[in-house]
């Protein structure tokens, strides 16, 4: 799982650097699904989502990521909504389908 997570983070960073913010979010959403049970990774994804929101001047995303970062620190090992994309426009409590190619990696 670590390799796939690192690949998604790397692709997200590349997309963000090239100005492809939506592509960046796509990779961060996949990294989020993988990282939900790992506190450090999970919080890092929310931080990168905050930065991508900032870059896009999407204040709803920026503001929405702050409580998600805090919740990731407190709840990653206790309870997470499986498959949730981590975006601010989605309820932080809503389970979502896990992408088929990631399903075997997610507990």
Secondary structure per residue as TSV (DSSP state, phi and psi in degrees):
chain	resnum	aa	ss	phi	psi
A	1	X	-	360.0	-37.1
A	2	X	H	-56.5	-42.7
A	3	X	H	-61.5	-45.0
A	4	X	H	-66.0	-43.4
A	5	X	H	-58.6	-49.8
A	6	X	H	-61.9	-37.6
A	7	X	H	-62.9	-43.9
A	8	X	H	-64.7	-41.3
A	9	X	H	-63.9	-43.1
A	10	X	H	-62.2	-44.8
A	11	X	H	-65.4	-36.3
A	12	X	H	-63.9	-44.7
A	13	X	H	-63.6	-42.6
A	14	X	H	-61.6	-44.3
A	15	X	H	-63.0	-42.3
A	16	X	H	-64.3	-43.1
A	17	X	H	-64.6	-30.4
A	18	X	T	-88.6	1.2
A	19	X	T	88.2	5.9
A	20	X	-	-91.6	78.0
A	21	X	H	-67.6	-39.9
A	22	X	H	-65.0	-39.1
A	23	X	H	-63.1	-39.3
A	24	X	H	-58.7	-48.6
A	25	X	H	-61.8	-36.9
A	26	X	H	-58.1	-44.5
A	27	X	H	-71.1	-37.4
A	28	X	H	-66.5	-36.1
A	29	X	H	-61.9	-42.3
A	30	X	H	-65.7	-42.0
A	31	X	H	-63.8	-35.3
A	32	X	H	-62.7	-45.7
A	33	X	H	-58.7	-40.5
A	34	X	H	-71.2	-32.2
A	35	X	H	-96.6	-1.4
A	36	X	T	-54.7	-29.9
A	37	X	T	-95.0	-2.3
A	38	X	-	-111.6	105.4
A	39	X	H	-51.7	-51.6
A	40	X	H	-64.0	-47.2
A	41	X	H	-62.6	-44.5
A	42	X	H	-60.5	-48.1
A	43	X	H	-64.1	-38.7
A	44	X	H	-61.3	-41.4
A	45	X	H	-62.6	-44.0
A	46	X	H	-63.7	-36.1
A	47	X	H	-62.1	-44.9
A	48	X	H	-66.5	-34.0
A	49	X	H	-65.3	-38.9
A	50	X	H	-61.6	-45.5
A	51	X	H	-63.6	-41.0
A	52	X	H	-65.4	-40.2
A	53	X	H	-61.7	-41.1
A	54	X	H	-61.5	-46.5
A	55	X	H	-59.8	-35.1
A	56	X	H	-86.5	-6.1
A	57	X	T	59.9	37.1
A	58	X	-	-97.3	89.1
A	59	X	H	-66.7	-29.9
A	60	X	H	-61.5	-42.1
A	61	X	H	-65.8	-45.7
A	62	X	H	-58.8	-52.8
A	63	X	H	-64.7	-37.5
A	64	X	H	-69.1	-24.4
A	65	X	H	-78.5	-24.5
A	66	X	H	-60.9	-53.6
A	67	X	H	-66.8	-28.4
A	68	X	H	-68.1	-35.8
A	69	X	H	-63.7	-44.4
A	70	X	H	-63.4	-44.9
A	71	X	H	-64.0	-35.5
A	72	X	H	-64.4	-34.2
A	73	X	H	-69.0	-40.0
A	74	X	H	-84.8	-33.5
A	75	X	H	-118.0	-4.0
A	76	X	T	-51.7	-38.9
A	77	X	T	-90.6	-10.2
A	78	X	T	-96.4	-54.6
A	79	X	-	-159.6	134.7
A	80	X	-	-141.0	148.9
A	81	X	-	-78.7	107.4
A	82	X	T	-50.7	130.7
A	83	X	T	82.1	-5.1
A	84	X	-	-58.4	136.4
A	85	X	-	-74.0	-20.7
A	86	X	-	87.0	-3.3
A	87	X	-	-74.8	154.9
A	88	X	T	-70.2	-20.9
A	89	X	T	-84.2	0.9
A	90	X	S	-117.3	139.5
A	91	X	-	-55.6	133.9
A	92	X	T	-67.8	-9.7
A	93	X	T	-106.7	-0.3
A	94	X	-	-88.4	116.5
A	95	X	-	-67.1	146.8
A	96	X	-	-136.5	160.4
A	97	X	-	-63.4	139.3
A	98	X	-	-84.0	132.6
A	99	X	-	-53.2	140.4
A	100	X	T	-52.0	-43.2
A	101	X	T	-74.6	-8.9
A	102	X	T	-105.8	-13.2
A	103	X	G	-53.8	-40.6
A	104	X	G	-70.1	-12.9
A	105	X	G	-98.1	-14.6
A	106	X	-	-99.0	131.0
A	107	X	-	-79.0	360.0
